[in-house]
Amino acid sequence: MTASVELINPATEQVLRTVELLDAAAVDDAVARAQVAQKGWAAQAPAERAAALRAFAAVVDAHVDELAALEVANSGHVLGNAEWEAGHVRDVL
């Protein structure tokens, strides 16, 4: 049986999703793949990395409302705070 955790909306106590937990081997595999990906990222010119981050920021910006709604459901934050947080993610990128 695979271990899992339920993500629960703290305001409604509704189960939003059940997420399977990774075992040690899966974590090791994910870390190894991340290390390979980091080498590719580091090999990119700074301008290329900046362009990739700007593109990701544009995607975040296009989905601020969805991200804010997820944050409200996941954490119970008020909508205004969640919208600010989603916008802040975009700004940090």
N, CA, C and O atoms as a CHARMM CRD file, in Angstrom:
* protein
*
  372
    1    1 MET  N      0.84000  -1.18100   0.00000 PROA 1      0.00000
    2    1 MET  CA     0.00000   0.00000   0.00000 PROA 1      0.00000
    3    1 MET  C      0.88300   1.24200   0.00000 PROA 1      0.00000
    4    1 MET  O      1.82000   1.34100   0.79300 PROA 1      0.00000
    5    2 THR  N      0.59300   2.16900  -0.86800 PROA 2      0.00000
    6    2 THR  CA     1.34800   3.40500  -0.96300 PROA 2      0.00000
    7    2 THR  C      0.82500   4.39500   0.06500 PROA 2      0.00000
    8    2 THR  O     -0.38300   4.57900   0.21200 PROA 2      0.00000
    9    3 ALA  N      1.74600   5.02500   0.77000 PROA 3      0.00000
   10    3 ALA  CA     1.34800   6.04200   1.74600 PROA 3      0.00000
   11    3 ALA  C      0.88300   7.29100   1.00800 PROA 3      0.00000
   12    3 ALA  O      1.38100   7.61000  -0.07200 PROA 3      0.00000
   13    4 SER  N     -0.06700   7.98500   1.59700 PROA 4      0.00000
   14    4 SER  CA    -0.58400   9.20200   0.97800 PROA 4      0.00000
   15    4 SER  C     -0.98400  10.19300   2.06300 PROA 4      0.00000
   16    4 SER  O     -1.06600   9.86200   3.24600 PROA 4      0.00000
   17    5 VAL  N     -1.22700  11.40800   1.62100 PROA 5      0.00000
   18    5 VAL  CA    -1.68500  12.45500   2.52500 PROA 5      0.00000
   19    5 VAL  C     -2.84900  13.17400   1.84500 PROA 5      0.00000
   20    5 VAL  O     -2.84500  13.37300   0.63100 PROA 5      0.00000
   21    6 GLU  N     -3.83200  13.55500   2.63500 PROA 6      0.00000
   22    6 GLU  CA    -4.97000  14.29300   2.09900 PROA 6      0.00000
   23    6 GLU  C     -4.72700  15.78300   2.27300 PROA 6      0.00000
   24    6 GLU  O     -4.33700  16.23300   3.35100 PROA 6      0.00000
   25    7 LEU  N     -4.95700  16.54800   1.20900 PROA 7      0.00000
   26    7 LEU  CA    -4.91400  18.00500   1.28700 PROA 7      0.00000
   27    7 LEU  C     -6.32700  18.46600   1.58900 PROA 7      0.00000
   28    7 LEU  O     -7.25900  18.18400   0.83600 PROA 7      0.00000
   29    8 ILE  N     -6.47700  19.17600   2.69500 PROA 8      0.00000
   30    8 ILE  CA    -7.80400  19.53500   3.19200 PROA 8      0.00000
   31    8 ILE  C     -7.94600  21.04700   3.24800 PROA 8      0.00000
   32    8 ILE  O     -7.06500  21.74700   3.74700 PROA 8      0.00000
   33    9 ASN  N     -9.06600  21.54300   2.73000 PROA 9      0.00000
   34    9 ASN  CA    -9.38200  22.95700   2.83800 PROA 9      0.00000
   35    9 ASN  C     -9.66700  23.24300   4.30800 PROA 9      0.00000
   36    9 ASN  O    -10.60600  22.67600   4.86700 PROA 9      0.00000
   37   10 PRO  N     -8.87800  24.11300   4.95100 PROA 10     0.00000
   38   10 PRO  CA    -9.06500  24.33600   6.38400 PROA 10     0.00000
   39   10 PRO  C    -10.37700  25.03000   6.72800 PROA 10     0.00000
   40   10 PRO  O    -10.85800  24.90900   7.85400 PROA 10     0.00000
   41   11 ALA  N    -10.96200  25.75300   5.78400 PROA 11     0.00000
   42   11 ALA  CA   -12.21600  26.44800   6.05800 PROA 11     0.00000
   43   11 ALA  C    -13.41600  25.52100   5.96900 PROA 11     0.00000
   44   11 ALA  O    -14.36200  25.65300   6.74500 PROA 11     0.00000
   45   12 THR  N    -13.38500  24.58300   5.02700 PROA 12     0.00000
   46   12 THR  CA   -14.54400  23.71700   4.79800 PROA 12     0.00000
   47   12 THR  C    -14.31800  22.27400   5.22500 PROA 12     0.00000
   48   12 THR  O    -15.26200  21.48800   5.30600 PROA 12     0.00000
   49   13 GLU  N    -13.07200  21.93000   5.49700 PROA 13     0.00000
   50   13 GLU  CA   -12.65000  20.56800   5.82100 PROA 13     0.00000
   51   13 GLU  C    -12.91000  19.59100   4.67500 PROA 13     0.00000
   52   13 GLU  O    -12.91500  18.37800   4.88300 PROA 13     0.00000
   53   14 GLN  N    -13.12400  20.11100   3.47600 PROA 14     0.00000
   54   14 GLN  CA   -13.29700  19.28000   2.28400 PROA 14     0.00000
   55   14 GLN  C    -11.93100  18.77500   1.83400 PROA 14     0.00000
   56   14 GLN  O    -10.95400  19.52400   1.82000 PROA 14     0.00000
   57   15 VAL  N    -11.87600  17.49400   1.46500 PROA 15     0.00000
   58   15 VAL  CA   -10.64300  16.93300   0.91300 PROA 15     0.00000
   59   15 VAL  C    -10.50300  17.45200  -0.51200 PROA 15     0.00000
   60   15 VAL  O    -11.35700  17.21000  -1.36500 PROA 15     0.00000
   61   16 LEU  N     -9.40800  18.17100  -0.75500 PROA 16     0.00000
   62   16 LEU  CA    -9.16100  18.72900  -2.07800 PROA 16     0.00000
   63   16 LEU  C     -8.51200  17.71600  -3.00500 PROA 16     0.00000
   64   16 LEU  O     -8.81900  17.64900  -4.19500 PROA 16     0.00000
   65   17 ARG  N     -7.61000  16.93100  -2.43400 PROA 17     0.00000
   66   17 ARG  CA    -6.85900  15.97200  -3.24200 PROA 17     0.00000
   67   17 ARG  C     -6.13100  15.03100  -2.30300 PROA 17     0.00000
   68   17 ARG  O     -5.78500  15.39800  -1.18100 PROA 17     0.00000
   69   18 THR  N     -5.90700  13.83400  -2.76400 PROA 18     0.00000
   70   18 THR  CA    -5.05900  12.88800  -2.05500 PROA 18     0.00000
   71   18 THR  C     -3.77300  12.74800  -2.86000 PROA 18     0.00000
   72   18 THR  O     -3.80600  12.50200  -4.06600 PROA 18     0.00000
   73   19 VAL  N     -2.64700  12.90600  -2.18200 PROA 19     0.00000
   74   19 VAL  CA    -1.34700  12.88800  -2.84600 PROA 19     0.00000
   75   19 VAL  C     -0.54200  11.71400  -2.31400 PROA 19     0.00000
   76   19 VAL  O     -0.40600  11.53300  -1.10400 PROA 19     0.00000
   77   20 GLU  N     -0.01000  10.91700  -3.23600 PROA 20     0.00000
   78   20 GLU  CA     0.84000   9.80100  -2.82400 PROA 20     0.00000
   79   20 GLU  C      2.19100  10.33300  -2.36800 PROA 20     0.00000
   80   20 GLU  O      2.74600  11.24900  -2.97500 PROA 20     0.00000
   81   21 LEU  N      2.71200   9.75400  -1.29600 PROA 21     0.00000
   82   21 LEU  CA     4.02900  10.12300  -0.80000 PROA 21     0.00000
   83   21 LEU  C      5.08300   9.28900  -1.51300 PROA 21     0.00000
   84   21 LEU  O      4.85200   8.12400  -1.83900 PROA 21     0.00000
   85   22 LEU  N      6.23600   9.89300  -1.75200 PROA 22     0.00000
   86   22 LEU  CA     7.32800   9.18700  -2.42000 PROA 22     0.00000
   87   22 LEU  C      8.13200   8.38100  -1.41900 PROA 22     0.00000
   88   22 LEU  O      8.29700   8.77600  -0.26500 PROA 22     0.00000
   89   23 ASP  N      8.63200   7.24100  -1.88300 PROA 23     0.00000
   90   23 ASP  CA     9.55500   6.48500  -1.04200 PROA 23     0.00000
   91   23 ASP  C     10.96900   7.02600  -1.28000 PROA 23     0.00000
   92   23 ASP  O     11.17300   7.88800  -2.13400 PROA 23     0.00000
   93   24 ALA  N     11.93100   6.52000  -0.52800 PROA 24     0.00000
   94   24 ALA  CA    13.30400   7.02600  -0.59600 PROA 24     0.00000
   95   24 ALA  C     13.88800   6.88500  -1.99900 PROA 24     0.00000
   96   24 ALA  O     14.60000   7.77900  -2.45600 PROA 24     0.00000
   97   25 ALA  N     13.60400   5.79400  -2.68200 PROA 25     0.00000
   98   25 ALA  CA    14.14100   5.58800  -4.02900 PROA 25     0.00000
   99   25 ALA  C     13.59500   6.62500  -5.00700 PROA 25     0.00000
  100   25 ALA  O     14.33400   7.13000  -5.85200 PROA 25     0.00000
  101   26 ALA  N     12.32300   6.94100  -4.89800 PROA 26     0.00000
  102   26 ALA  CA    11.72800   7.94500  -5.78300 PROA 26     0.00000
  103   26 ALA  C     12.30200   9.33100  -5.50300 PROA 26     0.00000
  104   26 ALA  O     12.52400  10.11200  -6.42800 PROA 26     0.00000
  105   27 VAL  N     12.54100   9.63400  -4.23300 PROA 27     0.00000
  106   27 VAL  CA    13.16300  10.91600  -3.88100 PROA 27     0.00000
  107   27 VAL  C     14.57500  10.97600  -4.44300 PROA 27     0.00000
  108   27 VAL  O     14.97300  11.98900  -5.01700 PROA 27     0.00000
  109   28 ASP  N     15.33000   9.90400  -4.28200 PROA 28     0.00000
  110   28 ASP  CA    16.69400   9.86000  -4.82500 PROA 28     0.00000
  111   28 ASP  C     16.67900  10.06700  -6.33600 PROA 28     0.00000
  112   28 ASP  O     17.52300  10.78500  -6.87200 PROA 28     0.00000
  113   29 ASP  N     15.73000   9.44600  -7.02300 PROA 29     0.00000
  114   29 ASP  CA    15.61200   9.60100  -8.47200 PROA 29     0.00000
  115   29 ASP  C     15.29400  11.04800  -8.84100 PROA 29     0.00000
  116   29 ASP  O     15.87700  11.59400  -9.77800 PROA 29     0.00000
  117   30 ALA  N     14.38100  11.66100  -8.11300 PROA 30     0.00000
  118   30 ALA  CA    14.02400  13.05500  -8.38700 PROA 30     0.00000
  119   30 ALA  C     15.21500  13.98200  -8.16200 PROA 30     0.00000
  120   30 ALA  O     15.43800  14.90700  -8.94400 PROA 30     0.00000
  121   31 VAL  N     15.97300  13.74200  -7.11100 PROA 31     0.00000
  122   31 VAL  CA    17.16500  14.55200  -6.83400 PROA 31     0.00000
  123   31 VAL  C     18.19000  14.37500  -7.94400 PROA 31     0.00000
  124   31 VAL  O     18.78600  15.35400  -8.39200 PROA 31     0.00000
  125   32 ALA  N     18.40300  13.15700  -8.39000 PROA 32     0.00000
  126   32 ALA  CA    19.36700  12.90200  -9.46600 PROA 32     0.00000
  127   32 ALA  C     18.94800  13.61300 -10.75200 PROA 32     0.00000
  128   32 ALA  O     19.78400  14.20300 -11.43600 PROA 32     0.00000
  129   33 ARG  N     17.66100  13.55700 -11.08100 PROA 33     0.00000
  130   33 ARG  CA    17.18500  14.24600 -12.28300 PROA 33     0.00000
  131   33 ARG  C     17.31600  15.75800 -12.14100 PROA 33     0.00000
  132   33 ARG  O     17.63400  16.44600 -13.11000 PROA 33     0.00000
  133   34 ALA  N     17.07300  16.28100 -10.93900 PROA 34     0.00000
  134   34 ALA  CA    17.23100  17.71900 -10.70800 PROA 34     0.00000
  135   34 ALA  C     18.68500  18.14400 -10.85300 PROA 34     0.00000
  136   34 ALA  O     18.96900  19.22100 -11.37600 PROA 34     0.00000
  137   35 GLN  N     19.59600  17.31400 -10.39700 PROA 35     0.00000
  138   35 GLN  CA    21.01800  17.63400 -10.52800 PROA 35     0.00000
  139   35 GLN  C     21.42800  17.68800 -11.99800 PROA 35     0.00000
  140   35 GLN  O     22.20600  18.55800 -12.38900 PROA 35     0.00000
  141   36 VAL  N     20.91900  16.78000 -12.80400 PROA 36     0.00000
  142   36 VAL  CA    21.20400  16.80000 -14.24300 PROA 36     0.00000
  143   36 VAL  C     20.60500  18.06100 -14.87400 PROA 36     0.00000
  144   36 VAL  O     21.26100  18.73700 -15.66600 PROA 36     0.00000
  145   37 ALA  N     19.37000  18.36700 -14.52200 PROA 37     0.00000
  146   37 ALA  CA    18.70900  19.55100 -15.07800 PROA 37     0.00000
  147   37 ALA  C     19.44300  20.82800 -14.68500 PROA 37     0.00000
  148   37 ALA  O     19.54000  21.75700 -15.48700 PROA 37     0.00000
  149   38 GLN  N     19.96200  20.88300 -13.45800 PROA 38     0.00000
  150   38 GLN  CA    20.67000  22.08100 -13.00500 PROA 38     0.00000
  151   38 GLN  C     21.91300  22.32800 -13.84600 PROA 38     0.00000
  152   38 GLN  O     22.25000  23.47900 -14.12400 PROA 38     0.00000
  153   39 LYS  N     22.59000  21.27900 -14.24900 PROA 39     0.00000
  154   39 LYS  CA    23.78600  21.44800 -15.08700 PROA 39     0.00000
  155   39 LYS  C     23.40800  22.07500 -16.42700 PROA 39     0.00000
  156   39 LYS  O     24.12300  22.93800 -16.93600 PROA 39     0.00000
  157   40 GLY  N     22.29600  21.64600 -16.99100 PROA 40     0.00000
  158   40 GLY  CA    21.82200  22.24400 -18.23800 PROA 40     0.00000
  159   40 GLY  C     21.44000  23.70100 -18.05700 PROA 40     0.00000
  160   40 GLY  O     21.72900  24.54000 -18.91000 PROA 40     0.00000
  161   41 TRP  N     20.78500  23.99600 -16.93700 PROA 41     0.00000
  162   41 TRP  CA    20.39000  25.37600 -16.63200 PROA 41     0.00000
  163   41 TRP  C     21.62900  26.24800 -16.46200 PROA 41     0.00000
  164   41 TRP  O     21.68100  27.36100 -16.98600 PROA 41     0.00000
  165   42 ALA  N     22.61500  25.75800 -15.74200 PROA 42     0.00000
  166   42 ALA  CA    23.84000  26.52500 -15.50200 PROA 42     0.00000
  167   42 ALA  C     24.60200  26.77700 -16.79700 PROA 42     0.00000
  168   42 ALA  O     25.31400  27.77400 -16.91200 PROA 42     0.00000
  169   43 ALA  N     24.46000  25.88800 -17.76600 PROA 43     0.00000
  170   43 ALA  CA    25.16700  26.04100 -19.03700 PROA 43     0.00000
  171   43 ALA  C     24.52900  27.10300 -19.93500 PROA 43     0.00000
  172   43 ALA  O     25.14700  27.55200 -20.90000 PROA 43     0.00000
  173   44 GLN  N     23.30700  27.50000 -19.62200 PROA 44     0.00000
  174   44 GLN  CA    22.62900  28.52400 -20.41500 PROA 44     0.00000
  175   44 GLN  C     23.23700  29.89600 -20.12900 PROA 44     0.00000
  176   44 GLN  O     23.66300  30.17800 -19.00900 PROA 44     0.00000
  177   45 ALA  N     23.27100  30.72800 -21.14300 PROA 45     0.00000
  178   45 ALA  CA    23.74100  32.10500 -20.96000 PROA 45     0.00000
  179   45 ALA  C     22.77300  32.84100 -20.04000 PROA 45     0.00000
  180   45 ALA  O     21.58100  32.53200 -20.02500 PROA 45     0.00000
  181   46 PRO  N     23.27100  33.81500 -19.26900 PROA 46     0.00000
  182   46 PRO  CA    22.38200  34.57000 -18.37700 PROA 46     0.00000
  183   46 PRO  C     21.16500  35.15400 -19.09700 PROA 46     0.00000
  184   46 PRO  O     20.06500  35.15000 -18.54300 PROA 46     0.00000
  185   47 ALA  N     21.34000  35.64600 -20.29900 PROA 47     0.00000
  186   47 ALA  CA    20.20600  36.21300 -21.03700 PROA 47     0.00000
  187   47 ALA  C     19.15300  35.14500 -21.33700 PROA 47     0.00000
  188   47 ALA  O     17.95600  35.43400 -21.31300 PROA 47     0.00000
  189   48 GLU  N     19.58700  33.91900 -21.61800 PROA 48     0.00000
  190   48 GLU  CA    18.63900  32.83200 -21.87500 PROA 48     0.00000
  191   48 GLU  C     17.89800  32.44300 -20.60400 PROA 48     0.00000
  192   48 GLU  O     16.69700  32.17600 -20.64000 PROA 48     0.00000
  193   49 ARG  N     18.60500  32.41100 -19.48500 PROA 49     0.00000
  194   49 ARG  CA    17.94300  32.09600 -18.20900 PROA 49     0.00000
  195   49 ARG  C     16.94500  33.19500 -17.85700 PROA 49     0.00000
  196   49 ARG  O     15.84000  32.91300 -17.39200 PROA 49     0.00000
  197   50 ALA  N     17.33700  34.44600 -18.08000 PROA 50     0.00000
  198   50 ALA  CA    16.43100  35.56500 -17.79800 PROA 50     0.00000
  199   50 ALA  C     15.18300  35.47600 -18.66500 PROA 50     0.00000
  200   50 ALA  O     14.07400  35.71500 -18.18500 PROA 50     0.00000
  201   51 ALA  N     15.35500  35.13800 -19.92900 PROA 51     0.00000
  202   51 ALA  CA    14.20300  35.00900 -20.82600 PROA 51     0.00000
  203   51 ALA  C     13.27300  33.89100 -20.36200 PROA 51     0.00000
  204   51 ALA  O     12.05200  34.04000 -20.41100 PROA 51     0.00000
  205   52 ALA  N     13.83800  32.78200 -19.91500 PROA 52     0.00000
  206   52 ALA  CA    13.01900  31.67000 -19.41700 PROA 52     0.00000
  207   52 ALA  C     12.24100  32.08900 -18.17500 PROA 52     0.00000
  208   52 ALA  O     11.06600  31.75000 -18.03600 PROA 52     0.00000
  209   53 LEU  N     12.88400  32.82100 -17.27600 PROA 53     0.00000
  210   53 LEU  CA    12.19800  33.27700 -16.06400 PROA 53     0.00000
  211   53 LEU  C     11.10700  34.28800 -16.39800 PROA 53     0.00000
  212   53 LEU  O     10.03300  34.26400 -15.79600 PROA 53     0.00000
  213   54 ARG  N     11.37500  35.17900 -17.35800 PROA 54     0.00000
  214   54 ARG  CA    10.34000  36.13800 -17.77000 PROA 54     0.00000
  215   54 ARG  C      9.14700  35.40600 -18.39300 PROA 54     0.00000
  216   54 ARG  O      7.99800  35.77700 -18.15400 PROA 54     0.00000
  217   55 ALA  N      9.41800  34.37400 -19.18700 PROA 55     0.00000
  218   55 ALA  CA     8.32800  33.60000 -19.79200 PROA 55     0.00000
  219   55 ALA  C      7.50100  32.90400 -18.71200 PROA 55     0.00000
  220   55 ALA  O      6.27300  32.87400 -18.78700 PROA 55     0.00000
  221   56 PHE  N      8.17700  32.34700 -17.70900 PROA 56     0.00000
  222   56 PHE  CA     7.45300  31.70100 -16.61400 PROA 56     0.00000
  223   56 PHE  C      6.64700  32.72800 -15.83000 PROA 56     0.00000
  224   56 PHE  O      5.51600  32.45400 -15.42900 PROA 56     0.00000
  225   57 ALA  N      7.22200  33.91300 -15.60600 PROA 57     0.00000
  226   57 ALA  CA     6.50200  34.97900 -14.90400 PROA 57     0.00000
  227   57 ALA  C      5.24100  35.36600 -15.67100 PROA 57     0.00000
  228   57 ALA  O      4.21200  35.65600 -15.06100 PROA 57     0.00000
  229   58 ALA  N      5.31000  35.37400 -16.99500 PROA 58     0.00000
  230   58 ALA  CA     4.13200  35.69800 -17.80500 PROA 58     0.00000
  231   58 ALA  C      3.04600  34.63900 -17.63900 PROA 58     0.00000
  232   58 ALA  O      1.86000  34.96700 -17.59900 PROA 58     0.00000
  233   59 VAL  N      3.44300  33.38200 -17.54300 PROA 59     0.00000
  234   59 VAL  CA     2.46800  32.30200 -17.32300 PROA 59     0.00000
  235   59 VAL  C      1.83000  32.46100 -15.94500 PROA 59     0.00000
  236   59 VAL  O      0.61400  32.32900 -15.80300 PROA 59     0.00000
  237   60 VAL  N      2.64500  32.74300 -14.93300 PROA 60     0.00000
  238   60 VAL  CA     2.10900  32.97800 -13.58500 PROA 60     0.00000
  239   60 VAL  C      1.12300  34.13600 -13.63200 PROA 60     0.00000
  240   60 VAL  O      0.02600  34.04400 -13.07900 PROA 60     0.00000
  241   61 ASP  N      1.51200  35.23100 -14.29400 PROA 61     0.00000
  242   61 ASP  CA     0.65400  36.41100 -14.38100 PROA 61     0.00000
  243   61 ASP  C     -0.67900  36.08200 -15.04700 PROA 61     0.00000
  244   61 ASP  O     -1.72100  36.60200 -14.64700 PROA 61     0.00000
  245   62 ALA  N     -0.64700  35.22300 -16.05700 PROA 62     0.00000
  246   62 ALA  CA    -1.87500  34.85100 -16.76100 PROA 62     0.00000
  247   62 ALA  C     -2.80100  33.99000 -15.90400 PROA 62     0.00000
  248   62 ALA  O     -3.98200  33.84400 -16.21700 PROA 62     0.00000
  249   63 HSD  N     -2.26700  33.42200 -14.82600 PROA 63     0.00000
  250   63 HSD  CA    -3.05100  32.50500 -13.99300 PROA 63     0.00000
  251   63 HSD  C     -3.11500  32.95100 -12.53100 PROA 63     0.00000
  252   63 HSD  O     -3.33300  32.12800 -11.64200 PROA 63     0.00000
  253   64 VAL  N     -2.92500  34.24800 -12.27900 PROA 64     0.00000
  254   64 VAL  CA    -2.93100  34.74900 -10.90000 PROA 64     0.00000
  255   64 VAL  C     -4.23500  34.39900 -10.19500 PROA 64     0.00000
  256   64 VAL  O     -4.21800  33.99700  -9.03100 PROA 64     0.00000
  257   65 ASP  N     -5.35800  34.54500 -10.87900 PROA 65     0.00000
  258   65 ASP  CA    -6.64700  34.25300 -10.23500 PROA 65     0.00000
  259   65 ASP  C     -6.75300  32.78600  -9.83200 PROA 65     0.00000
  260   65 ASP  O     -7.22800  32.47200  -8.74000 PROA 65     0.00000
  261   66 GLU  N     -6.30900  31.88600 -10.71200 PROA 66     0.00000
  262   66 GLU  CA    -6.34700  30.45700 -10.39300 PROA 66     0.00000
  263   66 GLU  C     -5.40300  30.12100  -9.23900 PROA 66     0.00000
  264   66 GLU  O     -5.75100  29.35800  -8.33800 PROA 66     0.00000
  265   67 LEU  N     -4.20700  30.70300  -9.28200 PROA 67     0.00000
  266   67 LEU  CA    -3.23700  30.45100  -8.21300 PROA 67     0.00000
  267   67 LEU  C     -3.75300  30.97200  -6.87700 PROA 67     0.00000
  268   67 LEU  O     -3.58400  30.32500  -5.84300 PROA 67     0.00000
  269   68 ALA  N     -4.38200  32.14000  -6.90300 PROA 68     0.00000
  270   68 ALA  CA    -4.94200  32.69900  -5.67400 PROA 68     0.00000
  271   68 ALA  C     -6.05600  31.80300  -5.13400 PROA 68     0.00000
  272   68 ALA  O     -6.13000  31.56700  -3.92800 PROA 68     0.00000
  273   69 ALA  N     -6.91700  31.30600  -6.01200 PROA 69     0.00000
  274   69 ALA  CA    -8.00200  30.42000  -5.57200 PROA 69     0.00000
  275   69 ALA  C     -7.44800  29.13800  -4.95900 PROA 69     0.00000
  276   69 ALA  O     -7.97900  28.64500  -3.96400 PROA 69     0.00000
  277   70 LEU  N     -6.37900  28.59800  -5.55100 PROA 70     0.00000
  278   70 LEU  CA    -5.74700  27.40900  -4.97000 PROA 70     0.00000
  279   70 LEU  C     -5.18600  27.70500  -3.58500 PROA 70     0.00000
  280   70 LEU  O     -5.31400  26.88900  -2.67200 PROA 70     0.00000
  281   71 GLU  N     -4.57000  28.86500  -3.43000 PROA 71     0.00000
  282   71 GLU  CA    -3.99900  29.22800  -2.13000 PROA 71     0.00000
  283   71 GLU  C     -5.09200  29.39900  -1.08100 PROA 71     0.00000
  284   71 GLU  O     -4.91800  28.99700   0.07000 PROA 71     0.00000
  285   72 VAL  N     -6.20800  29.98800  -1.47100 PROA 72     0.00000
  286   72 VAL  CA    -7.33700  30.13000  -0.54200 PROA 72     0.00000
  287   72 VAL  C     -7.81600  28.74900  -0.10300 PROA 72     0.00000
  288   72 VAL  O     -8.02500  28.51400   1.08700 PROA 72     0.00000
  289   73 ALA  N     -7.99000  27.84000  -1.05600 PROA 73     0.00000
  290   73 ALA  CA    -8.47200  26.49300  -0.73000 PROA 73     0.00000
  291   73 ALA  C     -7.46200  25.71600   0.10100 PROA 73     0.00000
  292   73 ALA  O     -7.83800  25.01300   1.03900 PROA 73     0.00000
  293   74 ASN  N     -6.17300  25.83900  -0.24000 PROA 74     0.00000
  294   74 ASN  CA    -5.14400  25.06000   0.45600 PROA 74     0.00000
  295   74 ASN  C     -4.82000  25.57600   1.84400 PROA 74     0.00000
  296   74 ASN  O     -4.52400  24.79200   2.74600 PROA 74     0.00000
  297   75 SER  N     -4.87400  26.89300   2.02500 PROA 75     0.00000
  298   75 SER  CA    -4.37600  27.44600   3.28700 PROA 75     0.00000
  299   75 SER  C     -5.41700  28.19900   4.09400 PROA 75     0.00000
  300   75 SER  O     -5.21700  28.46700   5.27900 PROA 75     0.00000
  301   76 GLY  N     -6.52800  28.54100   3.45500 PROA 76     0.00000
  302   76 GLY  CA    -7.53100  29.31600   4.15700 PROA 76     0.00000
  303   76 GLY  C     -7.24700  30.80800   4.15600 PROA 76     0.00000
  304   76 GLY  O     -7.92400  31.56900   4.84800 PROA 76     0.00000
  305   77 HSD  N     -6.24100  31.23900   3.38000 PROA 77     0.00000
  306   77 HSD  CA    -5.95600  32.67400   3.28800 PROA 77     0.00000
  307   77 HSD  C     -7.15300  33.41300   2.72400 PROA 77     0.00000
  308   77 HSD  O     -7.96500  32.84200   1.99600 PROA 77     0.00000
  309   78 VAL  N     -7.25400  34.68800   3.06500 PROA 78     0.00000
  310   78 VAL  CA    -8.28000  35.51400   2.43700 PROA 78     0.00000
  311   78 VAL  C     -7.84600  35.78800   1.00100 PROA 78     0.00000
  312   78 VAL  O     -6.65300  35.78900   0.69700 PROA 78     0.00000
  313   79 LEU  N     -8.81000  36.01900   0.12400 PROA 79     0.00000
  314   79 LEU  CA    -8.52700  36.14300  -1.30100 PROA 79     0.00000
  315   79 LEU  C     -7.53500  37.26600  -1.60300 PROA 79     0.00000
  316   79 LEU  O     -6.61900  37.07600  -2.40300 PROA 79     0.00000
  317   80 GLY  N     -7.70300  38.41800  -0.98300 PROA 80     0.00000
  318   80 GLY  CA    -6.79700  39.53400  -1.25400 PROA 80     0.00000
  319   80 GLY  C     -5.35600  39.19300  -0.94400 PROA 80     0.00000
  320   80 GLY  O     -4.45000  39.54400  -1.70100 PROA 80     0.00000
  321   81 ASN  N     -5.14300  38.51200   0.16500 PROA 81     0.00000
  322   81 ASN  CA    -3.79000  38.09500   0.53700 PROA 81     0.00000
  323   81 ASN  C     -3.24800  37.09200  -0.47000 PROA 81     0.00000
  324   81 ASN  O     -2.08700  37.18000  -0.87000 PROA 81     0.00000
  325   82 ALA  N     -4.07000  36.14900  -0.87800 PROA 82     0.00000
  326   82 ALA  CA    -3.64200  35.13200  -1.83700 PROA 82     0.00000
  327   82 ALA  C     -3.32900  35.75500  -3.19400 PROA 82     0.00000
  328   82 ALA  O     -2.38500  35.33500  -3.86100 PROA 82     0.00000
  329   83 GLU  N     -4.10400  36.74500  -3.60600 PROA 83     0.00000
  330   83 GLU  CA    -3.81800  37.43400  -4.87000 PROA 83     0.00000
  331   83 GLU  C     -2.48400  38.16300  -4.78900 PROA 83     0.00000
  332   83 GLU  O     -1.70800  38.15600  -5.74400 PROA 83     0.00000
  333   84 TRP  N     -2.21600  38.79600  -3.63900 PROA 84     0.00000
  334   84 TRP  CA    -0.93400  39.47500  -3.45600 PROA 84     0.00000
  335   84 TRP  C      0.20800  38.47100  -3.53500 PROA 84     0.00000
  336   84 TRP  O      1.22300  38.73300  -4.18100 PROA 84     0.00000
  337   85 GLU  N      0.04700  37.32200  -2.88000 PROA 85     0.00000
  338   85 GLU  CA     1.10700  36.31100  -2.89900 PROA 85     0.00000
  339   85 GLU  C      1.37700  35.80900  -4.31200 PROA 85     0.00000
  340   85 GLU  O      2.53400  35.65400  -4.70400 PROA 85     0.00000
  341   86 ALA  N      0.32400  35.55600  -5.07700 PROA 86     0.00000
  342   86 ALA  CA     0.50800  35.08400  -6.45300 PROA 86     0.00000
  343   86 ALA  C      1.20900  36.14700  -7.29300 PROA 86     0.00000
  344   86 ALA  O      2.08100  35.82500  -8.10000 PROA 86     0.00000
  345   87 GLY  N      0.83700  37.39800  -7.11000 PROA 87     0.00000
  346   87 GLY  CA     1.51000  38.48300  -7.81700 PROA 87     0.00000
  347   87 GLY  C      2.95200  38.63100  -7.38600 PROA 87     0.00000
  348   87 GLY  O      3.81700  38.96200  -8.19700 PROA 87     0.00000
  349   88 HSD  N      3.21600  38.38700  -6.11400 PROA 88     0.00000
  350   88 HSD  CA     4.58500  38.47900  -5.59900 PROA 88     0.00000
  351   88 HSD  C      5.46000  37.39100  -6.21600 PROA 88     0.00000
  352   88 HSD  O      6.62700  37.63800  -6.51800 PROA 88     0.00000
  353   89 VAL  N      4.91800  36.21200  -6.40400 PROA 89     0.00000
  354   89 VAL  CA     5.66900  35.13800  -7.07200 PROA 89     0.00000
  355   89 VAL  C      6.10200  35.62500  -8.45100 PROA 89     0.00000
  356   89 VAL  O      7.25900  35.46800  -8.84000 PROA 89     0.00000
  357   90 ARG  N      5.17700  36.20600  -9.17200 PROA 90     0.00000
  358   90 ARG  CA     5.49000  36.73500 -10.50100 PROA 90     0.00000
  359   90 ARG  C      6.59000  37.78800 -10.41700 PROA 90     0.00000
  360   90 ARG  O      7.53000  37.76900 -11.21200 PROA 90     0.00000
  361   91 ASP  N      6.47800  38.70100  -9.46600 PROA 91     0.00000
  362   91 ASP  CA     7.45300  39.78500  -9.34700 PROA 91     0.00000
  363   91 ASP  C      8.83800  39.27900  -8.97800 PROA 91     0.00000
  364   91 ASP  O      9.84000  39.82600  -9.43900 PROA 91     0.00000
  365   92 VAL  N      8.90700  38.25000  -8.16100 PROA 92     0.00000
  366   92 VAL  CA    10.20100  37.70000  -7.74800 PROA 92     0.00000
  367   92 VAL  C     10.90100  37.05200  -8.94000 PROA 92     0.00000
  368   92 VAL  O     12.12600  37.09200  -9.04500 PROA 92     0.00000
  369   93 LEU  N     10.12000  36.45800  -9.83100 PROA 93     0.00000
  370   93 LEU  CA    10.71800  35.82600 -11.00700 PROA 93     0.00000
  371   93 LEU  C     11.31800  36.87400 -11.90100 PROA 93     0.00000
  372   93 LEU  O     11.87300  36.54700 -12.94900 PROA 93     0.00000
